[in-house]
Amino acid sequence: MVGDLQELSYQESFHGAFSAANAAVRLITQRMESSPAWNTAYSNRDAPRHTRIHQPAGPRETKQVPPQPPVPANQVSTSSAPSHQPPGRRRPRPAHLLTTTMAAAMSVSAVVPPAAAVALARTLLCVPATARAPREMAAEVAAAAALGADLAELRLDRLAGFAPSRDLPALLAKPRTLPALVTYRPTWEGGEYEGEDEPRFEALQLAMELGAEYVDIELKVADKFIKFMSGKKPETCKLIVSSHNYENTPSAEELGKLLAQIQATGADIVKIATTATEIVDVSRMFQILVHCQEKQVPIIGLVMNDRGFISRVLCPKFGGYLTFGSLEKGKESAPAQPTVADLINVYNIRQIGPDTKVFGIIGKPVGHSKSPILHNEAFRSVGLNAVYVPFLVDDLAKFLHTYSSPDFAGFSCTIPHKEDAVRCCDEVDPIARDIGAVNTIIRKPNGNLVGYNTDYVGAISAIEDGIRATQSTRSTTSPLAGRLFVVIGAGGAGKALAYGAKEKGARVVIANRTFARAQELGNLIGGPALTLAELENYHPEEGMILANTTAIGMHPNTNDTPLSKQALKSYAVVFDAVYTPKETRLLREAAECGATVVSGLEMFIRQAEGQFEHFTGMPDSQGYILK
């Protein structure tokens, strides 16, 4: 596994391993072009367009159902049926609509998943097919099936020159490799269709008649569409009524009102997609999912963009009907949509359920991290029912307060939250307190948060081993003892490296862009402080050790470096905590100057070993992290 990580570039780390999907699409397209069935469907391109065969009925009778008292989010019925059934089976309508008052019963500070006793159907994995040509779209569906998807969303609004009577029979011809969810999204709801409603309604109705298992219609026109259908919707087709908010995530009360409004249309499945302005917004969507699970209301509840990413991975834990995963990177139908291959292979989404423990990395930025790959594989190796996700966090204290459920069991902490984590924890390991930075947080059964630091051991041992492998040293003492050790950066990682180097007997110097920060850390460890500008001309002796602990040079800013190549000539050893890319400009130029270089990937793996032990209570003596 380490070898795989070392070979993966930033771009490859999550998505490149599945680039075969592109080749699959091309191969399938070529085969389809030679298929008699496909060519027959396209043989008469001048055939008349489909016309509506069902006339609209009069005003639809609406049954008024009295609201029922809400059930608190932490009181889950143990007799609930599965939240969704396979296509073709009708779910009995709940005896009442969800009311707006249910929002008041939800606690924003404690996200609690459905109890294990509640029967949960498996959350489906849906791949959006977004190609511009019907043949390519059909090939995408086949490729999605090969990757393990459960259904495919046919985004008709993405097709160039879409002709319903010509294209739909081919796209929905049976046998199909996957069930179809047909969406024809207008521009006013984030799609690309710019025409009138009636032609769009005709296309969706034709999709139903041709056997589509699901059809999506927007809440704004749902009543109009249902009236247009005249009650002729096939029993085997489920109607998804959707609402998309591209600005924010409303309050719990407003989400409750929206939920009731969608249910009132007679939707088979509710879909609510919002946008996260901060990661705590996602907790309100989780609460909606939990409440719907209690009421046996099938719901797709997702939060868009990077801060909402966890909603796409954790929805099986909270009872979501389905989640979307793109066929590959670059084919997303919504912001921050993961690939279906990542959902299956990295996040092990098929195994996520109500009892799954949640771990993750807290940072800003956090998308570059390989920690989900490492920890999820390690969890899988030991059979632990847990998942590890990236948390893009702006306010650490607010995040920890919001996700206070015991199921959110532990966190890795990275830039820029390591110092704040010391103040947010109820208990802090003495070494982490001395360092002044926490990179690992564990939630104890009583809810208390305990902070640890595994950075200093990971980094220092990596540097020591790098020196021992290339330079002659005394085996009984640390190769850092007595040497001048320059640390670039005065944040959490800088504090850990400075503490570790001093413990090994090195003479530590702190360099930072902001001199006051450098001076503050220098005073703590008893060493001089410099600005980065002063560091350019700092070479009091030969054979010095340099450790960069800042994000300078991290993807995508790979051309940046904290120190010039000329200045690097005074150093015998150079370490860079940045590991995306593995070979940063700093390391490349240091190697060209003849220095021993140590990659941040070594520190990353070693500190992760310590975190694994804290997360699981298992010593990593068998090398689960390295497998």
N, C-alpha and C positions, 0 to 999 in steps of 0.2 A: 504493500500500500504506500509506503514511503516513496518507493521508486516512482509510482504513478503520480504522486503529488509533486515530486521534484520535476517531472517532465511536463506537468500541466502549466501552461501560461495562464494569465488572468482570464483571458477570453475563453480558454479551454476548460477552466476548472469546473464549470457547471454545465456548459452546453456543448462544447466541442466533441465530447465523447459520443454524442448522439447525432452527429452531422450526417450519419448514414441515412437519416430520414430524407434528406434532399435526393440522394441517389435512388431511394425507394420510390419517391414521387416521380422522378424521371422515368424509371423503369416501368412503373405501373401505367403511366401516361402512354408510353410507347405501346404497351400491350393492349390498352383500351382502344387506341386508335386503329388497331387491327381487328378489333372485336366486331363481329357481325351485328350483335345486339345493339352495341353503341351506335354503329354507323346507321343502322335502321332507324334508330330514334332521331337521327339527324339527317335522314335522307330527304325529307320534305321540308326544307327551310321556308317555303312559301306557304305552309299550312296556316289556316286562319288561327288567330289568337284565341285562347280559351275565353269563353263567355260565361257569365255567372248563370248557373242553372237553378239556384234557389232564390226566390224573390224574398225581399225583406218582409218580416212580419210586422204587426202593429206594435205598439209600445209593450215592452216586456214587463210582466207583472213582477213586482218586487215584494218579497215576503219580509215583513218586519219581524225580527227576532229579538226578544228582550235580552239585554246584556246580563251576564252572570258575574258574580264576584270573582276577582282575579285570584290566582293562586300565587303566593310568594315564590320568588325564583329559587329559594332553597328548600322548597317543599315539593318534591316531585312524585307524582303518582307511580306506583309500581305495577299498575295494570294497563298501562298504555300499550296500544298496538304499534307496529312499526310505522315510522313517519311517512314512508312512501312504499308503493307497491310497483312491481314491474309493469311496463306498458301492457295495456289490455285489461288490467284489473282496476275497477273503479274503487276508490277509497270512499267509504261512507262519509258524508258531510258531517262535520262536528255539529253538536246540538246547539251551539251558539257561536256567535262571532267573537273574536278577540276584541276587547273593549279598550278604549283609550286609558281607562283607569288602571289597566294592568301595568302601565309604565311606572306608576308610582310605587308599585310593589317591588321594583327592581333596585338592587343596591349596586351603584356604580363601583363601589370599592371592593366588591368581592364577586369575581366571576366564577360561578360554580357550574360545572357541566352536569348533564342529566345523570341521575343515579344509575348505577350499574344495572339495577333491576329493570329499568325502562328498556324495552326492546328497541334496538336501533337497527334499521336497515343500513346496508353499506352505502356510504356516500359515493355517488357515481363520479367518474372522471370523464369530462366532456372536452373534446378538442375542437376548437373553432376552425372550420375550413374557410380560408380567406382568399383563395386564389381568384384571379380575374377571369379565368376561362373555365367553363363547366368540366372539361376533361381533366384539367389540372385539379379542380376542386374534388372531383370524384377520386382522383389519385391520392389526394391528401387524406381523404376519409379512409382509404385502404391502408395508407401508411400509419394512420392513427390506430387502426385496429391492430396492426402488427406490433405497435409499441405498447399495447395493453389497455387502450382507452375503452370505455363502456358505451359511449355514444359520440356522435359528431354533430356540431352545430353548423348548418349550412347557412352562411352569411350571404343571402341572395343580393343584398345591397352592394356587395363587393364585386359582383360579376359585371363585366363590361358588356353592354348590349344585351342584357338579360331579357329573354323572351320566355315567359312562363310556360306556354303550351308546348314549346319546343324543348326547353331545358329541363323543366321539372320531371317529365316522364323518364328522362335519361338519368337524372340525379337520384331519383327515388325508385328506379327499377329494382325489382326483386329477382333473386336474393341479394340483399345488401350485406356488406361486411359489418356494418354497425347500425343501430337504431339512429334515426335522424331527428334532430331538433332544428326546425326551420325558423329562421329569423330574417326579417326584411326591414331593417332598422332605418327610420327616417333621419334626416340631418338634425331635426330639432331634438332628437334623443341620442345624439352621438353617432349616428350611422351615416350612410352616404346616399340614401334614396332621397330624391328631391321632388318627386311628383306628388299627385293627389292621393288621397286615401283609398278611393274605390279600386283603382288598378292594383294597389298593394293588397287590399283585402281579397280581391279575386285570386291573386297568386297564392296567398296563404290558405284560402279555402281549397284551391286545387291541390295544394300540398297535403291537406288533410284527406281529401278524396283519394289521393294516390298512396296513402298509407303512412304518412309521416307520423311518428310516434309522439312528437311534441311540436307545438307551434307557440311562438312567443309573440305577444301583442303588448303594446305599451299601455299603461294605466290611463293615460290621457284620452285614448280612443277605444278603450276596452268595451265600454257599453255600446258604442257605435258599431264595433266589429261584431259583437255578440248578436246585436239586432240584425246585422247584415247576414249572419249565418242562418237566421231563421230557425234555430234549434236543430240544425242538421249536422252538428259536429259528431263525427264517428266516435263510438264508445272507446275505440282503441287509441284515440288521440287525446293527449292531455294538453290543456290550455294553460300556458304560463303567462300570467299577467305581471308585467315588470315595471319597475320605476328606477331610473338612474339619476343620481345627483352627482354632478361633476364638480361641485363647489366645496361641499363639506359633508359631515355626518350630523344629522339633526339630533336633538335631545332625545332621551328615552321616551318622553311623552309624545313628541312629534313622530317618532318611529312607530309607536303604538297606534297612533291615529292613522298613519299611512298603511300599516298592516291591516287594520280593520277596513279601510277604504278598498284595498285590493281584494280582500276576502269578499266584500259585499258585491263585487262584480260576478261572483260565481267561479272564480279561478280554481282550477285543479291544483295549481302550484303557484305560490307567491314568490316573486323575485324582487329583492331590494338590493341595489348596488349604490354605495355612497363613496365619498372620497375622504380620506384621512388627512386632517391638517396636523394631527399629532397622533402618536400610536395609541394613546388612551381612548381615542374615538372608537377603536375596534371593540373595546369591551362592551359598548352598547349594542353592537351587532351580535356579539356572543350572547348577550342577555335575551335578545329577541329570538335567537335560534333556540335557546333553552326553553323559553316560554312556549314557542310553537311546538317543540317536541312534546311538552306536557299535554298540549291540546290536540295532538295528532294532526297538526297542520303542516303539510309539506312546504318547505321554504328553502329558497336559495338566497343566502345572505352573505354578501361579499363587500369588502372595502378596498377601494382602488388606491393605487400608487404605492411607493416603497414603504411608507409608514403603515399601510394596510396589508402588507404582504402576508402577515401571519394569519389573516382571515382565510386565505386560500389554502393554507396547509392545515390549520387546526379545525376547520369546519367539521370534519368527521367527529371530533371530540364533542362538539356541541350540537350535533344532530342535523347538519346541513344536508339538503337533498343532493346537491352536486357541487362540484368545483370545476373550474376551467383550467386547462393546461394547454399551452400552445404546442403545435407540432414541433417547433424548434425556435430558437432565438431569432427574433426579427419577424415572426408571424403572429405576434400577440394581437388579440382583439380588444385588449384593455390594458391600461398602465400597470406595470409590475406583475404581469401574468407569468408564472413560472412555466417551464416546459412540462409536458406530461411525463417525460422520462425522468426529470428531476423529482417530480412528485412521487413517482414509484420507486426510483432507484436511490435517490439521496435521502428523501424524507420518509420513505417506507410508509406511504400514506395508507396503504391497504391494511396496515396493522394498527392504525390510530383509532382509539375508541374512547368512551367516557372515562376509563380508568388510566389512560395514558398520562404519564408524568411529562411535564414540559420543562425543558431546559433551553438555554439559548445564549447568544452573544449580544450584549448591549453595547452599542457604539454609535458614532456619527462621524464618518461614514461607516457602513458595516457590510455593504454589498460585495466588497472585495474578499471578505473573509472565507477561508477554506475550513473554518471550524465546523460548519454543518456536515461537510463530507467526513471529516475525521471522527467526530463524536457519534454521529448516527451509525457509522459503520462499527464503531466500538460497541455501542449499545446493542446492535444487532448480533455482534459476536458473542455477547454474554447472555443474550435472550432477555434483555431488559425491556419492559414495556414503557418506552420513553421516546421522545422526539426532541431534536435540537434545532432551533430555528434562529434566524437573524432578527433582532429587535432594533429598529432604527429609532433611537430615543433622543428627544430634545431635553427633557426634564427628568432626571433620574429619580428624584424623590417622588414625583407625581406618578411615574411609571410603577415603582415598587409599591406604592400605596394602592394603585388601581388594581394591579394584578397580584392581589394579596392572598388568593386561594392557595391552599397547601399543594394543589396540583402544579402550580408554577414553582418548581422545587429548587431550582438553582440556575445561576447565571455566570457566564464569563463576562468580564468587563474590560472594555478597551477604550481607546481615545474617543472622547475627552473626559470620560467619567471616572477614571480610576481614583482620583483624589476625592471627588465628591462621594464616592462609594464608602470611604472611611466614615464620613459623617452620617451616611444613611443607614449604616449597619447598627444593630443593637449590641453586637459583640464583635470585637476585632482581634484576630490573632496577634500576639505581641510583636512578632516580626513584621507583620503588615503594618501595625501601628508605628513601629520604629521607622519603617520605610516611608510611611505617609501615603500609601497607595494600596488599593485592593483590586485584584484582577479576578477574584473568584468569590461568589456570594452563594451561600447555602441557606435555604429556609428550613429551620428546625420544626419538628412536629408542633411545638407551641406557637409557631408563627414568627419567632425571632429570626432575624437575619444575621448571619455570621460571616465576616469577611476574612479572606486569606490572600496571600500573595505567592503565586508560583512562578512569577516572572524572573525573580532574581536567581533562583536556582537554575531555571531553564537557560537563561542567557549566559550566566557565568560558567556553567558546566560546558556549554557549547563552545565558548571562547577558549576555555582551558583545554578541551579535547582538540580543538583546532590547532592550538599552539603545540601541544604534545605530538601531534601527528606530523608536524613539519619542522619543528625546532628541537634541539636537544635541551632537556630540562632535568632538574633533580626530581626524582620520583617521589620523594618524601615531602616536598613542599609545593605549593601552588605556583604555577608558572607566572602568575600575576604578582607575586610577592615582590615588593620593592620597585616595581615598574611604574612609569608615569602612565596613567590611564585617563584619557580625555573622553568625557561624556558630552555628547551634543544633545541638548534637550533637558528641560527641568520639569517635565510633567511626570505622570505616574511611572512610565517605563524608565525615564531618566533617573528617578529616585531609586527604583529597584536596582538598576545597574550600578549606580553610585554606591548604594548600600552594600551590594554583593562584592564589588571590587574592593571596597575598604575592608570588609570582613576578611578578604583574602590577602590583605597586606599591601595592596596597591596604593600609590599616591594619586589621589583623584583630583581632577580639574573639571570644572563645569563650564560649558560654553552654551550660550542661548541667545536667540535674537533679542529678547528683552533682558537687559543686564540685571534689572532688579530681581527677576525670577532666578537667574543664574546665581546671583549673590545670596539669595535666600537659601537655596539648596547647598551652595558652597559653605555657608556658615553652619548648616546642620551637620555636614559630614567633615568639616574641618579642612576644606581645600579652597584654592583660589577660584575666582570666577572671571569669565571673559565673555565678550560679545562675539558673534560669529565673524564680524569684520576683523576683530583683534586676533581671532584664531588663524586667520589666513597667514599671518606672519609669526605665529607662535611655534618655535622649534628649539626649545632650550637644550634638547638632547636627542640623540638618535635612538631608534628602537622603541618608540612610543607605541601605545595601543590606543586606537580610536574606536568609539562605539557610538553610532548614530541611533538615537531613540525617537527621533521625530518622524513625521510622515513624509518628509521631503523625499521625492523620488518614487512615491507610491503611484500605482496606476490610478488615473490615466496620465499623471504628470511625470512620465518616465524619463524625460530629458532633464529634470531638475536634479541637483546634487547639493548637499550642504557645504561641501568644501572643494576647492579647485584641485585639479590634478597636480599642479605644482606644489601645493601645500601637502599633498599626500606623500610626497617623497620622504618625509621625516618619520613616517610610521612603518613599523614592522608588521603590525597586525591591524586589520580593519574589520569591524563587525557592523552589519546593518540590520536593524530590527525589521525593516521592511522586507516582506517576502513575496509581494506581488508587484513586479516580477521577481523571480528568484535571484537573477543577476541584475542588480540595480546599476545605474551609471556609476555610483560611488564604488561599488565592489569591482566593476569592470576596470575602472581607471586605477584603483588601488593595486589590482593584480598586475596591470601593465607597468606599475612602478616597482613591482617585485615584492609586494607585501603578501603575507598570509591573509586570506580572506575567509570570513565565516558568515554564511548566509543566515538571514533571519528565520528561514524555514527550520533550521536546527533548534532555535529557541522556541519557535512555535510548537514543534512536536513535543519538546521536553516540558514546556509549561502545561501543555494539554494533558500529558501523563499525570501531572499533579492534580489537575482539575478533575480528571476522570476518577481518581481515587476519592476526592471529596464528593463528587456527584453520586457515586455508587457505593462507597464504603469498601470497595474492592481494591487491594493493591494491584498496580499494573505490572506485577512481576511477570505475567505471561505475555506482556507486550500487546494488549488489545489495541492500543492506539496505533501501533506500528504495523498491524496486520493489514 
